[in-house]
Amino acid sequence: MGSFSIWHWLIVLVVVALLFGGRGKLSGIMGDAAKGIRAFRDGLKDEPTSAESKPLPNTEREKDEARG
């Protein structure tokens, strides 16, 4: 329970470097994540709603009529 090993300190240094590294690396990562979420939400809005789409044919007769 005493001091941390070298691996603990290396992990802490890597995390600190990622969080507080130069040129806003963390803000860049968060900005990219926000753009991805926004694109996902816009994609959901573009899909037709269930009321707009036609239901799939259930019977063989409906399938034959759909084929033409």
Buried (B, 14 or more C-beta within 10 A) or exposed (E): EEEEEEEEEEEEEEEEEEEEEEEEEEEEEEEEEEEEEEEEEEEEEEEEEEEEEEEEEEEEEEEEEEEE
